[in-house]
Each structure stands twice: as structure tokens, then as C-alpha cells.
């Protein structure tokens, strides 16, 4: 497990609890030492006792020595550098599963494409779904999707496919994985949901309630579907755990950093002052740019993501941006019904109240 943040630590816990040895790589030697000495992760998952089969290290060669699979739980913005760093040490041909979500900012590549570029010859997949790290570590009933492309050999013997083997490794008392061969659909859902969650947080922080959140979730799923199918994924994947499931969870609680950031912005807190001024990686903030750039490149309209990007990165006023979102031309919900006409321009949304 490469990445000793909350989610990497939680997944290592799942693996160790299922009877497997898990090497947990931490960027900082002092954190690795603290994990081994105190049997907890004091920085990211404090107060939770880690299984004895987890061994932390800050040395990549040690972490990957003899590994039969690798999971990457580093921030999406550092993924390419991480792949380059592990290239000399990773055992030949072992499966690599992404436990991070996003689209690379500079290239517009899905994260699996980044890994395949830097580490050719490895099956590359993802573990994704509606999962808060602490609840997963506490063994609360949790479900997620394990997605890898299926080769011809995998279809002849699905039980030996990388997806099935990874799912069996993760499967334990409270953790229930499902297997998918639609890696594109799973990755798109994971990247887009973080951006939509910021939108939900903004509107919640501004004083709006359940009608608004339900509308953003539902139309956000539609944006996921459009982008997934444009890239070769399947619409039904987006309605599953890695799409609608993950989106619903992330948009329902400020436990999510994406929802929390939006909520603070909606309350009028300047971005530098969010999270009490602590530097906090928020994947949706990074991916607001890359997701919208990718959508424009493939000709997919994603107005919610565009609105979030405008607020976060283009200096747009929250009230005006979300008022414009609600005043977009009236469209049909089933695309088979082809119509569009101007909205009669509602009044500007009253940020800070729900009137």
C-alpha cells in the first residue's frame, strides 16, 4: 500500500484483517516509525489500533520487496512522480490498483493511463466506491468496486483475473467488493463526483437544503454518464457504487473534504482560510480544472463542473455563477426528446438564505 493517508491506512487494515501481510509506505520516516511503534496512524487515522500484519516503511524498495500486488493511494496530482519513483523496485507484471481518483491536469489522462505510461507491462485497475476511511477501518459494512480491463484469458477464467484476485484479497467481514471490467466508467465516476460534491457543499453552506442537493446529485450523475460514454465507458457503471454510490456519500457529509470545502466557501469563508488555514489537499479542487478541460476536449457539456471550476479557479462570484447555472436553457431530461428553449431568467439566488 503506497500512501499512508487515511484511505491508504484503512485499505491496509482491510487487507491485514483478512490475513495478508501489508507493507504500508509513508512518505515521512517519522510517520512510518510512529505507526510501527504505536500501532496507529497518529496523523491520519488516530485512535484506531492497526493490525499487527501491517508494517510501515518510508523505503520504497522495502515496501515493494516481494509484493504480489500494489495499491496506490497517493494524491492524484503526485501520481506520475510516484510511478516514476517505484519503477526500479516494483516486481515485474504485478497488478496495480488505484485507490486515488482524478484526471491528470496537464495531459487530461485518466489515472490508469498515467500508470500505464510510466509502468508498462502491469495490469492496472482501480478500487472505488462510497467509502469513508474511518468507517472502513472500523469494519462497518462497506461495498466498493474493483475494476480492471478483462483480457481474453480473463474472460475464459474470470476467477483468475486481476479484478477477481484483488476483490478476494479485499473481501472480509465488513468489506464487500464487486468486480467490474469497465475501468473507464469507474474512473470517471470517481473523478467527477468530487467536483459535484464541492457544488453541493457550496449550496449547503449558502443556506439551501435537500431540494438543491438532490438536484445537483441527479444532474451530476448525468454529467458523469455523458463523460464516461464519450470516453468508452458504460452508463450503467455510473449508476453503481463507483458513480452514484460514491457521489451520494460524498455529497451527504462534511466528513468529505470536497463537501467540506464547498460548505465553507458557501458560508463566505475565503479559500485561504478554509480548514482553519491548514494546507489540505482537496481532490475535487484540483480536478475541477482537469475534468472540465477533458469534457471540453471531447465535446461533453458539464455545466455543474464548469460552474465549480469558474468559482474555484476563475474568480467567479458564487451567487452569480450558481444563478446562471439555474437559468440555463430548459432542456429535456431524456436525450431522445430533443428540445431546448430559453429559461425565463429567475431572480438571482440569495446566497446565505433559502428564500
N, C-alpha and C positions, 0 to 999 in steps of 0.2 A: 504494500500500500504506500504509494508515493504522495505524501501530503498529510501532515498531522494536524490539520484543522479539525473542526468539529465533525464534518461529514466523513473525512478520511478515518478519523478515530472511531466513529460509530461503525463504519463498514468493517474495519479491522476487528472490532469487537464481535460483530456478527460472525465473521469467519472463524475467529478463535473460539467462540462459544460453540461452534459446530464441530470442534475437534481438530481444526487445522492450525498449523503454525503460521503466524502472520508477522512479517517484518514491516514495521511502520517507520517510514523515513520522514524525519523532521529537518527542516532547513537549518534550524539553530541547534547546535550541540547542547546548549543548556536545557532546551526543552526535552530533547531525547533523554538526557540524563535524569531530569525530573520525572519523566514518565516511568523510566525503569526503576528509579529509587522509590517513588511514592505510589506506583501503580495507579496513577490517574493523570489526566492531561490538565494541568492547572490553568492553562491559558485559554483553552477552547472547549473543554468538557469537564469542568471542575466538579468535584463532589461525586463523581461516578467511578467506582472501582473497576479497573480494567482486568480482563482475564490474564492469567499467567502466561498463556501461549502467545501473547503479543510481546515482541521485543523491539524497542525503539532504537534507531540509529541515525546519525547525521551523515553517514558514509554511504554513498550510492552503491559502491562495489559490494559492501557488506549486505545492504538491503536486498540486492538483486542476486546474490550468490545462491545458486540452486533453485531459483524461483521457477514455479511451474505456470504462473500467470502473473500479470502486473495490472494493478488498478491505479489510474492517475486521478488524483483529487486535488490538483493544484489549480489556482485561478486560471481562467481561460486565457487571460492576457499573457501569462507566462508559459503557456503550454509548449510552444515551439522551442523555447530555450530549454525547457525541461527535457524534451525529447532528445535534443542535441546533447544534453549532459549525460543522459543514461545510455546513449548509443554504444559506448565502449563496453558496457557492463551487462546489458540485458541478454539473457540466454537466447540463442537462435530460435526463431519461429514460435515463441510462446505467445499465447493470446494476450492482447492488451485491451482493457476495458476502461472507458472514460467514465469517471464519476464527477465530471465537471460539465458545464453546459455553456454553449455560446457559439458565436460566429467570429472568426478571426477578423480583426478590424481592418488591417491593411489589405488583405487579399480577398475577403469575403468568403473564405473557405469554411465549410463545416469542420468541427474539431477533428473528426475522424479523418478527414482529408489531410489535415496538418500532420497528424501522426503517421499516416501512410507515406507522406512525402519524406518525413525525417527518419522513419523506421520501417523501410520496406521489408517485406517478407514476413510480416506478422499479421495474423487475423486481428482486426480492430473492431471493437463494438462499444457498447455503452450500457451503463446501469442507470436507470432514470425512473422517477415516479414521485408520488406525493409523500415525501419523507422529510420530517424534521429530525435532525441528528440526535437530539437528546431522547426523543421518544423511541427512535430506532435502537439506540444504545440500551435503553431501559427494557427492551424486548416487548414493547407494545405491539399488538398485531399491526403489521405493516406489509404493504404489497408494492412491488416495483416491477419494471420491465427490464429484461436483459435482451439486448438486440445485437445481433451480428448478421452480416450477409451470409446466406447459405450457399455453399458451393454445390456442385452436382453430387459429390460424395456425401456432403451433409444431408442432402435430401434422401439419399439412399439409406443412410443410417443416422437419423436425426439425434439419437441419443448420444452419439459421439461428437456432435458438432460443438464448436466453442461456446455457443449460446447455452446449450443444454448443460455442458460441463460447468460453466460458470454459475448457472442457475442452481445446480445441485450443490455447489460449494457454498453458496449463499443461503440455501434453503435450511431453515431451522425452526425452532418452536414458534417464534413470533414473526419471522420474516418469510414472506411468501412471494417468490419471483414467478413471473410469467415470461415466456420466451417469444421473441419476435424476430422475423427476418427483415423487417423494414427499418433499417438503421437511420435512413434519411428522415422518415416521419418522426421517429423518436427524438432525433437531434433537433429538428425544427421545433417540436413542441417544447423541449427543454430550454431552447434559446429565447423563443418568443414569449413564453409565459412570464419570464422575469420582467420584461418591458411592460406587459399588460398589468402586472402586479403593481408597478410604480403608478400607473394611471389610476388603479383602484385606490391606492393609498392616498394619492393627491386629492381625489374627490371625497374620500372618507375624512381626511384631515380638514378639508374645507367645509365640512358640516353636512354633507349629503349621506344618504343611508342606503338601504338594501336595494331599492329600485335601481339606483345608479350602478351599484356594484354588479348586480345581476346582468344589467345591460352590457357593461364592459366585459364581463366574463364571456357572455354568449357571443358577442360580436368579436371578441378576442379569439375565441375558438375558430371563428370563420376566417380570421386573418391567418391563423396557423394552417388551416386546411388549404387555403389558396397558395401559400408559400410552399407547403410540403408537396402538393401535387405538381407545382411548377418545377420542382427540383427532382421529381421522380418518386416521391413518397406516396403513401396511400391516405386518403381521407379518414378511413376507419381507424387508423393508428392514432390520429389526433383526438378521437373521441375516447381513447383508452387511458390507462394510468399515466403514461408519459406526457399526455397532452391535457385533456380536460381534467383528469385527476390531479395532476401536479398544479395546474392553473388554479383550480378551486381551492386547494390547500394554501398556495402562496398568496392568494387574494383574500384570504379569510382571517389572517392573523398578523399582527406586527411582530410576531416571532420571526417572520420572514424579513430579512434585511431590505428586500426590494419594496415590500409593502410599507415597512417602517420608514424608509427614505421618503417615499411618496407622501405618507401621512404627515411627516414633519414639514415637507415643502408646502403641502396644502394648508398647514397651520400658519404659514408665513415665515417659517424659520429659514434663514439663508443657508445655502448648501454648506458653506464652511463651518457653520455652527451645528449642523446635524450630528447626531450621535455624540452630543456633548463635545464636539470639536475633535473627537478621536478619528484618526485616519481609518476608514472602514471600506473594504472592498465590497462593492455592490454590483453584481454581475449585470443586472438589467441596465445600470447606468452606462457601463461600457458597451453593452450590446444594443442599446438604443441606436447608436450610430451604425454599427455593422449590420444589424438586421434591416434597418431602413435602406441602407446603401444596397444591400443584396436584393431587397424587394424591388427597388427601382431598376436595378440591372436586369431582372427577369420580367419586369413589367407587371408586378403584382401590387394592387392598391392595398395599403395597410395604414389607414388613417389614424388609428389609435396609436400605433407605434410612431408614426410621423409626428403626432402631437406631443408625445413624451419626448422625442428627440428634440423637437423645437424648444420645449421648456427647459430641458437639461443643458442643451449644448448650443442653442442659437439665441438665447436671451429672450424668448417669447414670454409674454405675460400669461400667467396661468389662467386667469379669468377669460381673457380674450381667446386664448388657444382652445380651451375646452368649450367655450361658447361657439366657436367656429366649427368644432367637431360635431356639436349637436345640431348645427344649422346647415350641415351638408345636404346636397340634393336628396330628395326622397327616392329610395330605391326599393326594388322587390327583394324579399329575402330568398326565395328560391331563384337561382340564376336562370332557370328555364323561362321565367317570366321577365322579359326584357323591357324594363321601363326606368325612367329617371325624370324627375321634374324638380324645379327649384323649391326649396323649403321657404315658408313664408317668414323666415328670419325671426326667431324668438328673441325675447329680451336677453340681454347679457346675463349670464349666470351670476348669481350673487354668492361669490366665494366667501365662506365664513358663515353661511346660513343656508337653510334648505327650503326657502320660500319659492 
